[in-house]
Amino acid sequence: MSEQRPQYGEIATPEEQRRAAGLPPLSELPPVEPAVALPAADVPTDAPRRAHPVDRFVTIGLLAYGLVNVVVTGLQYLDLPSVMNQVLSVLGASGEFTNFAQGRLWGTIASVVLIAGWALTATLSIRRLRRGKLTWWLPLVGAVVTLGIAAICISIPMMGDPAFVAYMQGGTGS
């Protein structure tokens, strides 16, 4: 039986293999420092995180509720003089709303504000949900800001109406 010769590198030590490959011995290499892992918060990631399911459910629920309110309230604001008459009767004022031109103009503006505010809030909410960020608060803030601006729009014709001004001054209207 003939003895098989070892193949290249089968018997050689790692140092002999390095020398045969033309590399310096391991003892001459500078020490390598181990890589330090970054904390999870510092690791940049492009992958979107998934939002918490409860946050997603609450955000979508608030947006749906807001949409229903925008449609109902926006349609009412388009006929602001009749809404103002209802407000005066609820307040117990005996007069009627007569500031029709401003009522129609500012009612339409308030309707547009409601629609634009909801659309902006929905867009920002969807972006945050896709990034995996907590979003439940955004529809609430959007509603407060939008309703505040719409209330200013509604108060302009209201403050210009003689029956409402008389009621506010302590009378019962004209």
MIVEX-692204 format. One record per residue: residue in three letters; x, y, z of N, C-alpha, C in turn. Coordinates in steps of 0.05 Angstrom, whole numbers, plus 5000, padded with zeros to 4 digits. Layout:
! MIVEX-692204
ALAXYZXYZXYZ;...
//
This chain:
! MIVEX-692204
MET501649775000500050005000501750255000;SER500950424982502550664981501350874999;GLU503051015011502251225030501351465014;GLN498951575020498051815006499452055017;ARG500252224999501552475007499352665016;PRO499952825036498053025045497653235024;GLN495253335022494653555004495753815016;TYR495954014999497054275008495554385032;GLY496854445054495654565077494454375097;GLU494354115091493053935109494753895135;ILE497353905133498953865156500154125166;ALA500354325150501654575157500054715179;THR501554845197500355005219499355265206;PRO497755415221496755675210499055865204;GLU501255865220503456045215504955955189;GLU505255695185506555595160504855665136;GLN502155645139500455715117500656015110;ARG500856185130501056475125503756535111;ARG505856405121508456455109508556365080;ALA507256135074507156035047505556215029;ALA503456345041501856525025503056805023;GLY505356855036506757115035505657315054;LEU504157225075503057405095504857405119;PRO504857635134506557645159505457455180;PRO507157375199506257205221504157355238;LEU502457195251500257315267501357485290;SER503757415300504857565323505657845315;GLU506057895289506858165280504458345273;LEU502158235273499758395267498958565291;PRO497958815286497058985309494558855321;PRO494158895347491758785360489258915349;VAL487258745345484758835334482758875357;GLU481659125359479659175380476959065371;PRO475558935389472858835381470959065375;ALA469259015356467259225349465259245371;VAL464559495377462559555398459859585384;ALA457959435394455259455382453859715392;LEU452659855374451160095381448560015395;PRO447660185414445060125426442860125404;ALA440759995409438559965389437460225380;ALA437460425398436360685390438160845371;ASP440760775372442660915354443060785327;VAL441960555324442360415298440360525278;PRO441360645257439560755237438160525222;THR435660555217434160355202432260485183;ASP432060375159430260485139427660325139;ALA427660095153425259935153423160065171;PRO420760095161418660225177417960045201;ARG417560175224416660025247413560005246;ARG412559795257409659765257408559895282;ALA406460045278405060185300403759975318;HIS403360045342401859875361399059845350;PRO397959605351395259565339393059745353;VAL393259785378391359955392391560245382;ASP393960345378394360615368393160635340;ARG393660435323392560445296389460445297;PHE388360275314385360255316384260525326;VAL385460635347384360885358384661115338;THR386961125324387361345305385361325282;ILE384961085271383061055249380261105259;GLY379561025283376961085295376461375298;LEU378461525308378161815311377961955284;LEU379461865264379161985238376461935226;ALA375361695229372661625219370561795233;TYR370861825259368961985275369162275265;GLY371562375261371962645252370762685224;LEU370962495207369862515180366862545181;VAL365562385197362662405200361862685210;ASN363362785230362763045241363263265221;VAL365363245205365963445184363663455164;VAL362763225155360563215136358063345147;VAL357263255171354763355183354963655189;THR357063735202357364015210357864195186;GLY359464095167359964255143357364315127;LEU355664115126353064165112351364365127;GLN351464345154349964545169351064825166;TYR353664845165354965115162354265235135;LEU353665075115352965185089350265335091;ASP348665275110346165425115346365555143;LEU348365715147348965835173346666005184;PRO345266165168343066325180341066155195;SER340265925185338365755200339565645225;VAL342165575224343565485248343665705269;MET344165945260344266175279341566225292;ASN339466195276336666225287336266005309;GLN337165765304336865555325338465625350;VAL340865735346342465815369341066025385;LEU339966225371338566445385336166335400;SER334666145389332366045403333165875427;VAL335465725425336465575447337265755470;LEU338465985462339366175482337066325495;GLY334766315482332366455493332166745483;ALA333666805462333467075450330967085433;SER329567315434327067335419327467425390;GLY329767525383330267615356331067395337;GLU331367465312332267275291334867375279;PHE336367175269338867235256338267375229;THR339467615225338867765200341367825184;ASN343667735193346267785179346767565158;PHE344867555139344867335120347367325102;ALA348167555091350467555072352967455085;GLN353567555109355967465123355667175133;GLY353167105140352666835150353266625128;ARG352466685104352966495082355866485075;LEU357166725073360066735067361666585087;TRP361366655113363066545134362266255140;GLY359766185135359065895137360465725117;THR360565825092362065685071364965665078;ILE366165885087368965885095369465675117;ALA367665675137367965485159367765195149;SER366065145130365864875118368464795104;VAL369564975089372064925076374364875096;VAL374365035117376364995139376064715151;LEU373664625156373264365167374264145149;ILE373664165123374563965104377563965101;ALA378764205098381664215096383164125121;GLY382064195144383264115169383163815173;TRP380863685166380763395168382663265148;ALA382763365123384463245103387463265112;LEU388263485122391063515132391563335155;THR389763315174390063145197390262855188;ALA388562765169388562495160391162425146;THR392162615129394662575115396962545134;LEU397162725154399362705173399162455190;SER396662375197396262135213397161885198;ILE396461865173397161635157400261615154;ARG401461845150404461845148405761745174;ARG404661835196405861745222405261455227;LEU402961355219402361075223404160905206;ARG404760985182406560835164409360825175;ARG410161035189412861045201412960885228;GLY410660805237410560655262410660825287;LYS409961075284410061255307407261275320;LEU407161335346404661365360403161605347;THR400561555341399161755325396461825337;TRP395461685358392761725368392262015375;TRP394262165383393962445392393562635369;LEU394462565345394362755323391562825314;PRO389662625312386962705305385662885326;LEU386362845351385263025372386263305369;VAL388863335365390063605361388963735336;GLY388763575315387663675289384763775293;ALA383163625308380363705313380263965329;VAL381863995350381864235366382664475350;VAL384764455334385664675318383664745297;THR382664545283380664595261378064715272;LEU377064605294374564715305374964995316;GLY377365045327377965325336377865525313;ILE379065455291378965635268376165665257;ALA374665445256371865455246370165615265;ALA370665595291369065755310369566055306;ILE372066125300372566405294371066495269;CYS370966325249369466385225366466425230;ILE365366265248362566275255361966525272;SER363866595289363366825308363367085293;ILE364567105270364567365255361767455248;PRO360167285234357467375228355667395253;MET356267225272354667225296354967495311;MET357467595313357967845327356968085311;GLY356468045285355368265269352368265267;ASP351068075281348168065280346868215303;PRO344968395297343768565318342368405340;ALA340968185333339568025353341567895373;PHE343767785363345667665380347167865397;VAL347868095386349168305401347368405423;ALA344768435418342868525438342668315460;TYR342668065453342567855473345067865491;MET347367895478349867905493350068145512;GLN348668365505348668605521346668585544;GLY345368365546343468325568340568345561;GLY339968405536337168415527336268145518;THR333968135507332867885496332867885465;GLY334168075454334168095424332168295415;SER331968355390330068545380327768415367;
//
